[in-house]
C-alpha cells in the first residue's frame, strides 16, 4: 500500500513492478482527500466488499440461493478476506476484477446478444491492468466455456470475440507504455520470479505454498468438515451437475494446478500471495459440499461456527492491538518502523532551513513512503536512488529544496550523499527489534540557509 502512494504522485500507464489500476485508485483517493493511511484501508474494504458480494451471487447463479448463503458465510472465514482484509495492494484489486469478470460472463451467457460481452471485456482488461496474474483465471474462464460446450454456440463465440476485442483495445495504452519504457514490468518479473531452482527447491516451494493456502483457508475447511463429516449424508439429494463440476474445475482446480506447474516445470518462484486469487472462489465448492450433504439443516451449525470463529478472531485481534503485546510479538510494521516519530523529527530539523522545505525522501520504498505520508507536505519519494522506480522524481527535485536520506541498519555516510550535498545531522531511532534507522538532511539549493546546518 505504501508503495502505491509513492507511485500515485505521478500517474502513468504502468510502473516498474505492476500495471497501473491500483495506483489509479489511490490517486483518485488522493484527489478527493489528503493522502493518509486510512485511504488504503478504505479501498481495501471497498474492494473486498464488492468481491464478497460478487462471489455470493456467482454461487447463486451456479447453484442457487442456499449454496450462495453458505458460500457467503464461508468466504468471511478465509484469512485473505477477514484477518488480512485491511491490506490494499494489487491482489486486492485483482480478486475484485476477476470476480466481476466471472459474474458478468455468467450473466452474458444467459443472453443471445453480444452487448453484455462488452462489459466482460472491460472487466477482463481491468483485471489485467491490476496484475498480470489475471491471465491465469481469464484463460481458465475461457477453458470453462469450451469444456462445458457453451463455446460451440454461435452467440457465445461472437460474445467471446467481442470481449477479446474490447480487452485488447483497453490494453493498448499500457502496451504502448511497455514498449516506450523497455518492458520494465517484465524485467522485474523475470528478476524476482525467474529463480534458478533445483528440483528439491521447487518441491519445497510448492509444499510451502500449499501449506500457506491451507492455513489461510483452515477455518473454512475445518468448519465444513465439522458440519458434514459426523452425521449421515442426505441421500435424497442428487450429485452436482456436470456444469457445476466444470465451473469448479475451471475456477479453482485449474488455476491452482497452473501456478504449481509454473514452479515445478519452469522454476518460477511461487509467491504465497498468489493463493488469494487462485482460491478466491474456493468457498463455493465447499458450500456446495455442505448443501449436498446437509441441505437446509446445515445452516444453523454453519452460522454458529462462523460467528464463533469471528468472535475468537476479534478477541485475538484486540489482544494483539495492546501496545505491550504488539511490541513483543512484532505484529505491526508501523510500530516496528517509527514513521510518525521520524516525520516529527524531520519537520523540526527542516524548519531550521527556511525558506526551503523537504521535497524529497530517498530510501527503501516502504520506509521512505511511510515518512512521506506522515509529513505535512507529502514530499516525493525516490526509491534507493533509482529514478526508474520513482516516476514522480525529476532532476529539478534533486537540485532544489531539501532531501531526506533514509537507511535501515546502516548509517547514511557521505558516500551515499554524493558530491555537492550538504549534511545536517544523523539521528538513529531504535525499533523493538533493535534495527537502527538512520536519516540525514541534504541540499544543493543555494537559497537554503546553510548557516543553520552547523
C-alpha positions in Angstrom: 0.0 0.0 0.0 2.8 2.5 0.9 4.5 1.9 -2.4 1.3 2.7 -4.3 1.1 6.2 -2.6 4.6 6.9 -4.0 3.6 5.9 -7.5 0.4 7.8 -7.3 2.5 11.0 -7.2 2.9 10.6 -10.9 0.2 8.9 -13.0 1.2 6.8 -15.9 0.1 3.7 -17.7 2.4 1.4 -15.8 5.0 1.1 -13.1 8.2 -0.7 -12.7 6.6 -3.7 -10.9 3.0 -3.8 -11.9 0.2 -2.4 -14.1 -1.4 0.8 -13.0 -5.1 0.3 -11.9 -4.5 0.0 -8.1 -2.3 3.2 -8.4 -5.1 5.0 -10.2 -7.5 4.1 -7.3 -5.0 5.6 -4.7 -4.6 8.7 -6.9 -8.3 9.1 -7.0 -8.4 9.0 -3.2 -5.6 11.5 -3.1 -7.6 13.8 -5.3 -10.6 13.6 -3.0 -8.8 13.8 0.3 -5.4 14.4 1.8 -3.2 11.3 1.4 -3.3 9.2 4.6 -3.0 5.5 5.5 -6.8 5.3 6.2 -7.3 5.7 2.4 -5.6 2.4 1.7 -7.8 0.7 4.3 -10.9 2.2 2.8 -10.0 1.0 -0.6 -9.2 -2.5 0.7 -12.6 -2.8 2.5 -14.5 -1.4 -0.5 -12.8 -3.8 -3.0 -13.3 -6.9 -0.8 -16.9 -5.9 0.0 -17.5 -5.9 -3.8 -15.6 -9.1 -4.2 -17.6 -10.8 -1.5 -21.0 -9.7 -2.9 -20.0 -10.9 -6.4 -18.8 -14.2 -5.1 -22.1 -14.8 -3.3 -24.0 -14.0 -6.5 -21.7 -16.2 -8.6 -22.7 -19.1 -6.2 -26.3 -18.2 -6.6 -26.1 -18.2 -10.4 -24.3 -21.5 -10.4 -26.1 -23.5 -7.7 -28.9 -21.5 -6.1 -29.7 -19.3 -3.1 -28.9 -21.9 -0.4 -25.4 -22.5 -1.7 -24.9 -18.8 -2.0 -25.8 -18.3 1.7 -23.3 -20.9 2.7 -20.7 -19.5 0.4 -21.1 -16.0 1.8 -20.6 -17.3 5.4 -17.6 -19.4 4.5 -16.0 -16.6 2.4 -15.7 -14.5 5.5 -13.6 -17.2 7.2 -10.8 -17.0 4.6 -7.8 -15.1 6.1 -7.3 -13.0 3.0 -10.8 -11.7 3.3 -11.0 -11.4 7.1 -7.9 -11.1 9.2 -5.9 -9.5 6.4 -8.8 -7.5 4.9 -7.2 -4.2 5.8 -4.4 -4.8 3.2 -4.7 -2.9 -0.1 -2.4 -4.0 -2.9 -2.6 -5.3 -6.5 -4.1 -8.6 -5.3 -7.0 -6.8 -3.6 -8.0 -5.1 -6.9 -7.2 -8.3 -8.9 -9.7 -10.5 -7.0 -12.4 -7.9 -7.4 -11.9 -7.6 -11.1 -11.7 -11.4 -11.7 -14.9 -11.8 -9.7 -16.6 -9.1 -11.7 -15.4 -10.8 -15.0 -16.9 -14.2 -14.0 -20.1 -12.6 -12.7 -20.6 -10.6 -16.0 -19.8 -13.7 -18.1 -22.4 -15.7 -16.3 -25.0 -13.0 -17.0 -23.8 -12.7 -20.6 -24.3 -16.5 -21.1 -28.0 -16.0 -20.4 -28.4 -13.6 -23.3 -28.2 -14.2 -27.0 -26.7 -10.9 -27.9 -23.1 -9.7 -27.9 -23.7 -6.4 -26.0 -23.2 -7.8 -22.4 -19.8 -9.2 -23.6 -18.5 -5.7 -23.9 -18.6 -5.4 -20.2 -16.9 -8.8 -19.8 -14.1 -7.5 -22.0 -13.8 -4.3 -19.9 -13.7 -6.2 -16.6 -11.1 -8.6 -18.1 -8.9 -5.6 -19.1 -9.3 -4.1 -15.6 -8.1 -7.4 -14.2 -5.0 -7.4 -16.4 -4.4 -3.8 -15.5 -4.4 -4.8 -11.9 -1.9 -7.6 -12.1 -0.6 -9.9 -14.9 -1.6 -12.9 -12.8 -5.1 -12.3 -14.2 -4.1 -14.1 -17.4 -4.4 -17.4 -15.5 -8.1 -17.1 -14.3 -9.1 -15.4 -17.6 -7.7 -18.3 -19.6 -9.4 -20.8 -17.2 -12.7 -18.9 -17.7 -12.3 -19.4 -21.5 -11.5 -23.0 -20.8 -14.7 -23.4 -18.9 -16.7 -22.1 -21.8 -15.0 -24.6 -24.2 -15.1 -27.6 -21.8 -18.8 -27.0 -20.9 -19.8 -26.9 -24.6 -21.1 -23.3 -24.4 -18.4 -22.1 -26.8 -20.0 -24.2 -29.6 -23.0 -21.9 -29.5 -22.6 -19.1 -32.1 -23.8 -16.2 -29.8 -21.2 -17.3 -27.2 -18.4 -17.4 -29.8 -19.4 -14.0 -31.0 -19.6 -12.7 -27.5 -16.1 -14.0 -26.6 -14.7 -12.3 -29.7 -16.3 -9.1 -28.7 -14.9 -9.4 -25.2 -11.4 -10.1 -26.5 -11.5 -7.1 -28.9 -12.6 -4.8 -26.0 -9.9 -6.1 -23.8 -7.3 -5.6 -26.4 -8.4 -2.1 -27.1 -8.4 -1.1 -23.5 -4.9 -2.6 -23.0 -3.4 -0.5 -25.8 -2.2 2.4 -23.6 -0.5 0.0 -21.2 1.2 -1.9 -24.1 2.4 1.4 -25.6 3.8 2.4 -22.2 5.6 -1.0 -22.0 7.2 -0.5 -25.4 8.2 3.1 -24.7 9.8 2.1 -21.4 11.5 -1.1 -22.4 9.1 -3.6 -20.7 10.1 -2.8 -17.1 7.4 -4.9 -15.5 8.6 -7.9 -17.5 12.2 -7.4 -16.4 11.1 -7.1 -12.8 9.0 -10.3 -13.0 11.9 -12.2 -14.6 14.4 -10.9 -12.0 12.1 -11.5 -8.9 10.4 -14.7 -10.0 12.7 -16.4 -12.5 14.7 -18.2 -9.9 17.0 -21.0 -11.0 15.6 -23.5 -8.6 16.7 -27.1 -8.2 14.2 -29.9 -8.2 14.3 -30.1 -4.4 13.8 -26.3 -4.1 10.8 -26.5 -6.5 9.2 -29.2 -4.4 9.9 -27.2 -1.2 8.3 -24.0 -2.7 5.2 -26.0 -3.8 4.9 -27.6 -0.3 5.3 -24.2 1.3 2.7 -22.6 -1.0 0.2 -25.4 -0.3 0.8 -25.1 3.5 0.2 -21.3 3.4 -3.1 -21.8 1.5 -4.3 -24.5 3.8 -3.6 -22.1 6.8 -5.4 -19.3 5.1 -8.5 -21.5 4.4 -8.2 -23.6 7.6 -11.2 -22.1 9.4 -13.4 -22.6 6.4 -12.3 -26.2 5.8 -12.5 -27.1 9.5 -16.0 -25.8 9.9 -17.2 -27.6 6.7 -15.7 -30.8 8.0 -17.3 -30.4 11.4 -20.7 -29.8 9.9 -20.5 -32.5 7.2 -18.5 -35.5 8.4 -20.1 -36.6 11.8 -23.6 -37.4 10.5 -25.0 -39.4 7.6 -25.2 -37.8 4.2 -28.6 -36.7 2.9 -29.1 -39.4 0.2 -32.2 -37.7 -1.1 -30.1 -35.1 -2.8 -28.6 -35.9 -6.2 -25.0 -35.3 -7.2 -23.7 -32.0 -8.5 -24.5 -31.2 -12.1 -21.8 -31.7 -14.8 -21.9 -27.9 -15.5 -21.2 -27.1 -11.8 -18.3 -29.5 -11.8 -16.8 -27.9 -14.9 -17.1 -24.4 -13.3 -15.4 -25.6 -10.1 -12.6 -27.2 -12.0 -12.1 -24.1 -14.1 -12.3 -21.5 -11.4 -10.5 -23.4 -8.6 -8.7 -26.5 -9.7 -7.2 -25.3 -13.0 -5.7 -22.1 -11.6 -4.2 -24.0 -8.7 -2.6 -26.6 -11.0 -1.3 -23.9 -13.3 0.6 -22.0 -10.6 2.0 -25.2 -9.2 3.1 -26.3 -12.7 4.8 -22.9 -13.3 7.1 -23.7 -10.3 7.6 -27.4 -11.0 8.2 -27.1 -14.7 9.6 -23.6 -15.3 11.2 -22.9 -11.9 9.0 -19.9 -11.2 9.4 -18.8 -7.5 5.9 -19.3 -6.1 4.6 -16.4 -4.1 2.2 -17.1 -1.2 0.1 -14.1 -2.1 -0.9 -15.8 -5.4 -3.2 -18.0 -3.4 -5.5 -15.1 -2.7 -6.7 -15.1 -6.3 -6.1 -18.7 -7.1 -8.5 -19.9 -4.4 -10.7 -16.8 -4.2 -13.9 -18.8 -5.0 -13.0 -22.0 -3.2 -15.8 -21.2 -0.7 -18.3 -22.1 -3.5 -17.4 -25.8 -3.9 -17.1 -26.1 -0.1 -20.5 -24.6 0.3 -21.9 -27.0 -2.4 -20.4 -29.9 -0.4 -22.3 -28.7 2.7 -25.5 -28.2 0.9 -25.3 -31.6 -0.8 -24.6 -33.3 2.5 -26.8 -31.4 4.9 -29.3 -29.4 2.9 -31.1 -26.7 4.9 -30.2 -28.3 8.2 -26.6 -27.2 7.8 -27.4 -23.5 8.0 -27.6 -23.2 11.8 -24.3 -25.0 12.6 -22.5 -23.1 9.8 -23.9 -19.8 11.1 -22.9 -20.6 14.7 -19.5 -21.8 13.7 -18.9 -18.7 11.6 -19.9 -16.4 14.4 -17.7 -18.3 16.9 -14.7 -18.1 14.6 -15.2 -14.3 14.2 -15.6 -13.9 17.9 -12.3 -15.6 18.6 -10.6 -13.7 15.8 -11.9 -10.4 17.2 -10.6 -11.3 20.7 -7.2 -12.2 19.4 -7.0 -9.1 17.2 -8.0 -6.9 20.1 -5.3 -8.5 22.3 -2.7 -8.1 19.6 -3.6 -4.4 19.5 -2.4 -3.8 23.1 0.9 -2.0 22.7 2.9 -4.2 25.1 1.7 -7.4 23.3 2.0 -5.8 19.9 5.6 -4.8 20.5 6.7 -8.1 22.0 5.2 -10.0 19.1 6.3 -7.5 16.4 2.8 -7.6 14.9 2.6 -4.1 13.5 5.0 -2.7 10.9 4.4 0.9 11.7 5.4 0.2 15.3 8.5 -1.6 14.2 9.3 1.3 12.0 8.6 4.6 13.8 7.5 6.7 10.8 5.5 9.2 12.8 8.4 9.8 15.2 10.8 10.3 12.3 8.4 12.6 10.5 8.1 14.8 13.5 11.9 14.9 14.0 12.4 15.7 10.3 9.8 18.5 10.4 11.6 20.1 13.4 15.0 19.9 11.8 14.0 21.1 8.4 12.3 24.1 9.9 15.8 25.5 10.5 16.4 25.6 6.8 13.7 28.2 5.9 12.6 29.1 3.3 13.5 25.6 2.0 11.2 22.7 2.6 11.7 18.9 2.4 10.6 18.0 -1.1 12.2 14.6 -1.5 12.6 11.4 0.6 15.3 9.0 -0.6 15.3 5.4 0.7 13.7 2.0 0.6 10.1 2.2 -0.8 8.3 1.2 2.5 10.4 3.3 4.9 10.5 6.4 2.6 6.9 6.1 1.6 5.6 6.0 5.2 7.7 9.1 6.2 6.3 10.9 3.1 2.8 10.0 4.2 3.2 11.4 7.7 5.0 14.7 6.6 2.5 17.5 6.1 3.5 18.3 2.5 3.9 14.7 1.4 7.3 15.1 -0.4 8.0 12.9 -3.4 9.7 9.6 -2.9 12.9 8.4 -4.7 13.5 4.7 -4.2 17.1 3.7 -3.5 18.5 6.5 -5.7 16.8 4.7 -8.7 14.8 7.2 -10.7 13.3 4.5 -12.9 11.5 3.2 -9.8 10.2 6.7 -9.0 8.4 8.3 -11.9 7.4 11.3 -9.7 11.0 12.4 -9.3 12.9 14.5 -11.9 16.2 16.3 -11.9 14.6 19.5 -10.6 13.5 17.7 -7.5 17.1 16.5 -6.9 18.6 20.1 -7.3 16.1 22.1 -5.3 14.8 22.1 -1.7 15.8 19.6 0.9 16.2 15.9 0.6 15.9 13.4 3.4 18.1 10.3 3.1 17.0 7.2 5.0 18.8 3.9 5.6 17.9 1.0 7.8 20.6 -0.8 9.8 23.5 1.2 8.3 24.5 4.9 8.8 23.9 7.2 5.9 27.5 8.2 5.1 29.0 10.8 2.8 29.4 8.2 0.1 25.6 7.8 0.0 25.1 11.6 -0.3 27.5 12.2 -3.1 29.3 15.4 -4.1 27.7 18.8 -3.7 25.2 17.7 -1.0 25.4 19.3 2.5 24.8 17.2 5.6 22.9 18.5 8.5 22.9 15.6 11.1 22.4 12.0 11.7 19.8 10.6 14.1 19.3 7.0 14.9 16.0 5.5 16.1 15.7 2.0 17.5 12.8 -0.2 16.8 11.7 -3.1 19.2 13.7 -5.4 17.0 16.9 -3.4 17.6 17.2 -2.4 13.9 18.7 1.0 13.6 17.2 3.6 11.3 19.4 6.5 10.2 18.4 9.7 8.4 20.1 12.9 7.3 19.1 16.1 5.6 20.9 17.3 2.4 20.5 20.0 -0.2 22.1 21.5 -3.3 19.9 24.6 -3.3 21.7 27.9 -2.8 18.7 29.6 -1.3 18.7 27.3 1.8 20.0 28.8 5.0 23.2 26.8 5.3 24.3 28.7 8.4 21.6 26.8 10.3 23.3 23.5 9.4 26.3 23.9 11.7 
